[in-house]
């Protein structure tokens, strides 16, 4: 995991993705590992998004919020990637879930505004 994060910080996306995937291949041994798994999935999704693979990133962000349904950062990143991909329905659902979990989230509120603006353009 530390190597994955180092490669991510260095913007070496293929290596970061590879090490995040290797980390996720390990079996969780405790409830804390399961929560950490959602965070690692989120980091993998971010590395995939930054490498330009939005469809894969979206799949991984979905896995993160499935692993931990109260994982607000996962919903934020799912909404952002879905918006970038043009999937306004998924972006809206994820942003609204984020705001249910964190009603004061400025990022969530800004996403809803961006999504609504895009919806009115279409």
C-alpha positions as protocol buffer text, in pm:
chain_id: "A"
residue {
  index: 1
  type: UNK
  ca { x: 0 y: 0 z: 0 }
}
residue {
  index: 2
  type: UNK
  ca { x: 283 y: 237 z: 82 }
}
residue {
  index: 3
  type: UNK
  ca { x: 443 y: 170 z: -258 }
}
residue {
  index: 4
  type: UNK
  ca { x: 109 y: 231 z: -428 }
}
residue {
  index: 5
  type: UNK
  ca { x: 77 y: 564 z: -252 }
}
residue {
  index: 6
  type: UNK
  ca { x: 435 y: 662 z: -339 }
}
residue {
  index: 7
  type: UNK
  ca { x: 376 y: 586 z: -706 }
}
residue {
  index: 8
  type: UNK
  ca { x: 49 y: 777 z: -691 }
}
residue {
  index: 9
  type: UNK
  ca { x: 220 y: 1081 z: -537 }
}
residue {
  index: 10
  type: UNK
  ca { x: 480 y: 1059 z: -815 }
}
residue {
  index: 11
  type: UNK
  ca { x: 199 y: 1041 z: -1073 }
}
residue {
  index: 12
  type: UNK
  ca { x: 326 y: 704 z: -1198 }
}
residue {
  index: 13
  type: UNK
  ca { x: -25 y: 575 z: -1257 }
}
residue {
  index: 14
  type: UNK
  ca { x: 39 y: 227 z: -1403 }
}
residue {
  index: 15
  type: UNK
  ca { x: 265 y: 135 z: -1110 }
}
residue {
  index: 16
  type: UNK
  ca { x: 23 y: 288 z: -858 }
}
residue {
  index: 17
  type: UNK
  ca { x: -267 y: 93 z: -1008 }
}
residue {
  index: 18
  type: UNK
  ca { x: -67 y: -229 z: -999 }
}
residue {
  index: 19
  type: UNK
  ca { x: 27 y: -191 z: -633 }
}
residue {
  index: 20
  type: UNK
  ca { x: -323 y: -84 z: -529 }
}
residue {
  index: 21
  type: UNK
  ca { x: -455 y: -397 z: -701 }
}
residue {
  index: 22
  type: UNK
  ca { x: -195 y: -612 z: -525 }
}
residue {
  index: 23
  type: UNK
  ca { x: -301 y: -462 z: -191 }
}
residue {
  index: 24
  type: UNK
  ca { x: -665 y: -539 z: -264 }
}
residue {
  index: 25
  type: UNK
  ca { x: -578 y: -901 z: -349 }
}
residue {
  index: 26
  type: UNK
  ca { x: -496 y: -956 z: 20 }
}
residue {
  index: 27
  type: UNK
  ca { x: -777 y: -1104 z: 229 }
}
residue {
  index: 28
  type: UNK
  ca { x: -919 y: -874 z: 498 }
}
residue {
  index: 29
  type: UNK
  ca { x: -856 y: -1013 z: 846 }
}
residue {
  index: 30
  type: UNK
  ca { x: -1065 y: -778 z: 1059 }
}
residue {
  index: 31
  type: UNK
  ca { x: -1355 y: -531 z: 1035 }
}
residue {
  index: 32
  type: UNK
  ca { x: -1101 y: -249 z: 1022 }
}
residue {
  index: 33
  type: UNK
  ca { x: -944 y: -410 z: 714 }
}
residue {
  index: 34
  type: UNK
  ca { x: -1285 y: -400 z: 545 }
}
residue {
  index: 35
  type: UNK
  ca { x: -1315 y: -25 z: 611 }
}
residue {
  index: 36
  type: UNK
  ca { x: -957 y: 23 z: 492 }
}
residue {
  index: 37
  type: UNK
  ca { x: -1049 y: -177 z: 181 }
}
residue {
  index: 38
  type: UNK
  ca { x: -1300 y: 92 z: 82 }
}
residue {
  index: 39
  type: UNK
  ca { x: -1031 y: 358 z: 120 }
}
residue {
  index: 40
  type: UNK
  ca { x: -783 y: 157 z: -89 }
}
residue {
  index: 41
  type: UNK
  ca { x: -1050 y: 103 z: -356 }
}
residue {
  index: 42
  type: UNK
  ca { x: -1108 y: 478 z: -356 }
}
residue {
  index: 43
  type: UNK
  ca { x: -736 y: 544 z: -401 }
}
residue {
  index: 44
  type: UNK
  ca { x: -723 y: 289 z: -685 }
}
residue {
  index: 45
  type: UNK
  ca { x: -1020 y: 459 z: -848 }
}
residue {
  index: 46
  type: UNK
  ca { x: -848 y: 795 z: -820 }
}
residue {
  index: 47
  type: UNK
  ca { x: -531 y: 657 z: -981 }
}
residue {
  index: 48
  type: UNK
  ca { x: -738 y: 506 z: -1263 }
}
residue {
  index: 49
  type: UNK
  ca { x: -923 y: 834 z: -1317 }
}
residue {
  index: 50
  type: UNK
  ca { x: -599 y: 1030 z: -1326 }
}
residue {
  index: 51
  type: UNK
  ca { x: -454 y: 783 z: -1574 }
}
residue {
  index: 52
  type: UNK
  ca { x: -752 y: 853 z: -1801 }
}
residue {
  index: 53
  type: UNK
  ca { x: -950 y: 531 z: -1749 }
}
residue {
  index: 54
  type: UNK
  ca { x: -1279 y: 678 z: -1624 }
}
residue {
  index: 55
  type: UNK
  ca { x: -1491 y: 367 z: -1688 }
}
residue {
  index: 56
  type: UNK
  ca { x: -1259 y: 153 z: -1474 }
}
residue {
  index: 57
  type: UNK
  ca { x: -1242 y: 427 z: -1209 }
}
residue {
  index: 58
  type: UNK
  ca { x: -1621 y: 441 z: -1189 }
}
residue {
  index: 59
  type: UNK
  ca { x: -1640 y: 62 z: -1145 }
}
residue {
  index: 60
  type: UNK
  ca { x: -1387 y: 81 z: -862 }
}
residue {
  index: 61
  type: UNK
  ca { x: -1561 y: 376 z: -691 }
}
residue {
  index: 62
  type: UNK
  ca { x: -1882 y: 170 z: -701 }
}
residue {
  index: 63
  type: UNK
  ca { x: -1695 y: -115 z: -531 }
}
residue {
  index: 64
  type: UNK
  ca { x: -1571 y: 126 z: -264 }
}
residue {
  index: 65
  type: UNK
  ca { x: -1921 y: 248 z: -171 }
}
residue {
  index: 66
  type: UNK
  ca { x: -2053 y: -108 z: -184 }
}
residue {
  index: 67
  type: UNK
  ca { x: -1776 y: -218 z: 55 }
}
residue {
  index: 68
  type: UNK
  ca { x: -1860 y: 69 z: 292 }
}
residue {
  index: 69
  type: UNK
  ca { x: -2196 y: 239 z: 221 }
}
residue {
  index: 70
  type: UNK
  ca { x: -2114 y: 525 z: 461 }
}
residue {
  index: 71
  type: UNK
  ca { x: -1790 y: 612 z: 280 }
}
residue {
  index: 72
  type: UNK
  ca { x: -1855 y: 973 z: 182 }
}
residue {
  index: 73
  type: UNK
  ca { x: -1531 y: 1020 z: -15 }
}
residue {
  index: 74
  type: UNK
  ca { x: -1625 y: 727 z: -236 }
}
residue {
  index: 75
  type: UNK
  ca { x: -1956 y: 892 z: -326 }
}
residue {
  index: 76
  type: UNK
  ca { x: -1778 y: 1221 z: -395 }
}
residue {
  index: 77
  type: UNK
  ca { x: -1533 y: 1057 z: -632 }
}
residue {
  index: 78
  type: UNK
  ca { x: -1804 y: 844 z: -796 }
}
residue {
  index: 79
  type: UNK
  ca { x: -2008 y: 1159 z: -859 }
}
residue {
  index: 80
  type: UNK
  ca { x: -1710 y: 1349 z: -1000 }
}
residue {
  index: 81
  type: UNK
  ca { x: -1599 y: 1069 z: -1232 }
}
residue {
  index: 82
  type: UNK
  ca { x: -1956 y: 1003 z: -1347 }
}
residue {
  index: 83
  type: UNK
  ca { x: -2004 y: 1371 z: -1421 }
}
residue {
  index: 84
  type: UNK
  ca { x: -1680 y: 1376 z: -1620 }
}
residue {
  index: 85
  type: UNK
  ca { x: -1801 y: 1067 z: -1808 }
}
residue {
  index: 86
  type: UNK
  ca { x: -2134 y: 1236 z: -1883 }
}
residue {
  index: 87
  type: UNK
  ca { x: -2345 y: 999 z: -1669 }
}
residue {
  index: 88
  type: UNK
  ca { x: -2556 y: 1265 z: -1500 }
}
residue {
  index: 89
  type: UNK
  ca { x: -2794 y: 1017 z: -1337 }
}
residue {
  index: 90
  type: UNK
  ca { x: -2518 y: 832 z: -1151 }
}
residue {
  index: 91
  type: UNK
  ca { x: -2344 y: 1159 z: -1070 }
}
residue {
  index: 92
  type: UNK
  ca { x: -2664 y: 1301 z: -924 }
}
residue {
  index: 93
  type: UNK
  ca { x: -2741 y: 988 z: -720 }
}
residue {
  index: 94
  type: UNK
  ca { x: -2389 y: 975 z: -579 }
}
residue {
  index: 95
  type: UNK
  ca { x: -2382 y: 1348 z: -497 }
}
residue {
  index: 96
  type: UNK
  ca { x: -2719 y: 1325 z: -322 }
}
residue {
  index: 97
  type: UNK
  ca { x: -2600 y: 1027 z: -119 }
}
residue {
  index: 98
  type: UNK
  ca { x: -2289 y: 1225 z: -26 }
}
residue {
  index: 99
  type: UNK
  ca { x: -2509 y: 1511 z: 96 }
}
residue {
  index: 100
  type: UNK
  ca { x: -2723 y: 1271 z: 300 }
}
residue {
  index: 101
  type: UNK
  ca { x: -2406 y: 1146 z: 468 }
}
residue {
  index: 102
  type: UNK
  ca { x: -2246 y: 1490 z: 500 }
}
residue {
  index: 103
  type: UNK
  ca { x: -2512 y: 1762 z: 466 }
}
residue {
  index: 104
  type: UNK
  ca { x: -2253 y: 2040 z: 502 }
}
residue {
  index: 105
  type: UNK
  ca { x: -2030 y: 1912 z: 221 }
}
residue {
  index: 106
  type: UNK
  ca { x: -1941 y: 2209 z: 3 }
}
residue {
  index: 107
  type: UNK
  ca { x: -1802 y: 1975 z: -262 }
}
residue {
  index: 108
  type: UNK
  ca { x: -2133 y: 1787 z: -267 }
}
residue {
  index: 109
  type: UNK
  ca { x: -2331 y: 2108 z: -298 }
}
residue {
  index: 110
  type: UNK
  ca { x: -2106 y: 2231 z: -580 }
}
residue {
  index: 111
  type: UNK
  ca { x: -2144 y: 1900 z: -761 }
}
residue {
  index: 112
  type: UNK
  ca { x: -2523 y: 1920 z: -742 }
}
residue {
  index: 113
  type: UNK
  ca { x: -2505 y: 2271 z: -890 }
}
residue {
  index: 114
  type: UNK
  ca { x: -2279 y: 2153 z: -1174 }
}
residue {
  index: 115
  type: UNK
  ca { x: -2499 y: 1851 z: -1242 }
}
residue {
  index: 116
  type: UNK
  ca { x: -2816 y: 2063 z: -1246 }
}
residue {
  index: 117
  type: UNK
  ca { x: -2651 y: 2312 z: -1482 }
}
residue {
  index: 118
  type: UNK
  ca { x: -2555 y: 2029 z: -1720 }
}
residue {
  index: 119
  type: UNK
  ca { x: -2906 y: 1883 z: -1703 }
}
residue {
  index: 120
  type: UNK
  ca { x: -3062 y: 2213 z: -1802 }
}
residue {
  index: 121
  type: UNK
  ca { x: -2819 y: 2240 z: -2097 }
}
residue {
  index: 122
  type: UNK
  ca { x: -2940 y: 1908 z: -2237 }
}
